[in-house]
Amino acid sequence: MLESPQQLADPTASAGPRRIYLDGNSLGPPSLDMAARMAAFVTDEWHADLIGGWNGQGWWDLPVAIGDRIGDLIGAGPGQVIAADTTTVLLYKALVAGLYLRPDRDARPWIVTHTGNFPTDRHVLDGVARQFGAQVEAVAAADMADAICDGTAIVYATHVDFRSGARLDIGALTAAAHAKGAVVVWDLSHSAGAMDLHLDRDDVDLAVGCSYKFLNGGPGAPAFLYAAERHHDDLVNAVPGWIGDAQPFAMLEEHRPAPGIRRMLSGTPPVIGLRALDIALDGFDDVDMADLRRHSVALTERFIELADRDLAPHGFTVASPRDADRRGSHVSLGHRDAYAIVQAMIAAGVVGDFREPNLCRFGFAPLHLTLNDVDEAVARLLELMETGAWQDPKFAERRSVT
Amino acid sequence: MLESPQQLADPTASAGPRRIYLDGNSLGPPSLDMAARMAAFVTDEWHADLIGGWNGQGWWDLPVAIGDRIGDLIGAGPGQVIAADTTTVLLYKALVAGLYLRPDRDARPWIVTHTGNFPTDRHVLDGVARQFGAQVEAVAAADMADAICDGTAIVYATHVDFRSGARLDIGALTAAAHAKGAVVVWDLSHSAGAMDLHLDRDDVDLAVGCSYKFLNGGPGAPAFLYAAERHHDDLVNAVPGWIGDAQPFAMLEEHRPAPGIRRMLSGTPPVIGLRALDIALDGFDDVDMADLRRHSVALTERFIELADRDLAPHGFTVASPRDADRRGSHVSLGHRDAYAIVQAMIAAGVVGDFREPNLCRFGFAPLHLTLNDVDEAVARLLELMETGAWQDPKFAERRSVT
């Protein structure tokens, strides 16, 4: 099934050469039925039911219903995941909730994290630290376990590094945190939907992830938050709102948090984005995540093998771990001319992306890529290098934004 | 034009009797072209451009581009409004930013607000007060100006009351706050898109509003935040994220807030919801907001006139201000059997809603309602009362949620 991904749109269809899309780790493609079903949402739900849709179409429960569907993909039992807000906002809520879970820590609790994280992770952490008087200790990922001390309230880490694809051991680091009485907050943005995760088994406290990457929810799709059931009664929502209240329509001024994970909801659920995500998740029906992970490993193994054989002679170096157990679902190659090469690749129909300072990043979304796609991508990149076509000055011209 | 609203979906089309939709203040209807254009978004933007859509389709700039469109409707010059997040999250950011704008206030700054506000306004305020050590003084709306003292950091008020439709004077209360050195945070959820607002003229500091009510952005559409340009350099975002950074793709760990209103953005923009809102706002092209407000007043005046004449004999009382200058775009009628009557009305095709403890609430979205709709709604309600049809026990049975 993974070799014939009928449920997903064919990202190869484009005006130019057949497109090989190695950026599903930035933005996943829409499913084949997405356009028709989003039109049906407007007509059959929004227009047909108007305000009645909140009950009649189940909009009210979408954050927890979709949360449960995501829970199935990350090893979380029901009632522990919500889909809402953005990754940044949910990281903020998770960090604040983590601090409230450890009120016994020092007056200035320590948060241990690693360097080189995605900017938003660090920005939001520094914001929380400033507001709540916490101290941040950022060390190399490999040194985190040693940095945890008795004053540590939170260990905050990203499972798969956005640059290198290096993957941390969730179970081991969580255990190290718990041994010192700290809670963990994991960022799963570059892993959910591409590998098998086991949040319940690994005794994770809090986790947040992105749904527009490997989960294919669409640009800016709602994010997700996991909180282990054992913490639910003690969860404090930094942004308390009516949707997380025990009785929203009693319209009381005093907030009484809803039982369970619902208390982490704040504002009115973003129904349009949630419905698109709901449709996207159909692509994971009947997918065994361990199988999906095996396919992901096969794709990245093949890519590294071909990179060593064909691309190394042209100045590329493998900047991702060679041990598959320590790697996520993308591979980065270093090259001194990475920026221009990525632009030339995109023009040749192989879509990856450039990451500062010198990385060509290739995402291998296992739900819709085949081993043949890997072969074809490397063959085209090799051709660009052999012909020197990438040296056209137009490719070196820096453009703004992405 | 306001009498023939071609641009909007016909909310009257339904399986039962012709539907008269008096709940556009809870959820506005989709425009006639919404389904086709959302399908086109999936096909021509998301699928066609994939990751390239961030630049190629302008997704990156949607929060500020749509913010400017909303700015046109609320009397705000360009570059002062963003569309993002939810109303609750933006209220949180506005309140925290307000506190940072007044660091000279007492160690425990005062926030003056009014009682009877929508629950989320009060929940989020209490959350901010707890986290930042602020004190909340909640008084009757009419007493707010007198409650402002030299220690007041923020005056926080909702322009149009969600129950009664009572409307506060933005200019006067803002001036009273400024006279004591406080900043104002206005909630415009029940006014944006239904009346003429003048945030720049009235010297407002910060404001937040909802776009799924009169702005017709769809269920859970992104909210909007206004911050006056004079404050931009001093704005602190409680939830700092990469989208609000000066150089997001430099991928630096240290956050440097973007210039202007962009610094109030946190996570990746919710593009699907933003595009729907963008489409919805086309319905306001060429609409003069003063004209729209005049039509809104005409609708509510007619309704009150008919309620006095036809409904008062059946136990209804007008619970909204009779002075149009002190009223928003909805009218509430008190009745001891309000709950059952609203359910019977909905069954008869007149969609309003019940609000605790005894209110029948009727929203008059001026963009798509006519005076004839008002007449027809009252005629049907009168018939329900005269025939006693509303007394069917099924209508008194309380259901959950909305």
Interface residues (C-beta under 8 A of the other chain):
Chain A: A9 P11 A13 S14 Y21 D23 S26 L27 P29 P30 M34 A35 A36 M38 A39 A40 F41 V42 T43 W46 H47 A48 L50 I51 G52 G53 W54 N55 W59 W60 D85 T86 T87 T88 V89 Y92 V96 T115 G116 N117 F118 P119 T120 R122 H123 V124 D126 G127 Q131 F132 A138 C210 Y212 G218 P219 G220 A221 P222 A223 N237 A238 V239 P240 G241 W242 I243 D245 P248 F249 A250 M251 L252 E253 E254 H255 S266 G267 T268 P269 P270 V271 I272 G273 L274 A276 I346 V351 D353 R355 E356 R399 S400 V401 T402
Chain B: A9 P11 A13 S14 Y21 D23 S26 L27 P29 P30 M34 A35 A36 M38 A39 A40 F41 V42 T43 W46 H47 A48 L50 I51 G52 G53 W54 N55 W59 W60 D85 T86 T87 T88 V89 Y92 V96 T115 G116 N117 F118 P119 T120 R122 H123 V124 D126 G127 Q131 F132 A138 C210 Y212 G218 P219 G220 A221 P222 A223 N237 A238 V239 P240 G241 W242 I243 D245 P248 F249 A250 M251 L252 E253 E254 H255 S266 G267 T268 P269 P270 V271 I272 G273 L274 A276 I346 V351 D353 R355 E356 R399 S400 V401 T402
